[in-house]
Amino acid sequence: MAVIDTGIDLDHPDLNASDGKNCIDTSAPADDDNGHGTHVAGTIAAENDGSGVVASRRAPGSTPRRCSPVTEVAPPRR
């Protein structure tokens, strides 16, 4: 499973994260500087270690991707 978002906190104790791909700066790690990607990854794959958050279901092989956040929303289609 890939998480395409603002990255992931590579040192987060509840996540067994490995570096993914930074789509903004390909020479930098996929570390999250926003927090949203880490939140999403935690919802998907946080370890049940007795503290913090626990994922609703464990998703094997999660791969983080750091991409630019959405700054504009298109109007709904009619």
Secondary structure, DSSP 8 states (H G I E B T S, - for coil): -EEEEB-B-TT-TT------EESS-TTS--B-SSSHHHHHHHHHH---SSSS---SS--TT-EEEE------------
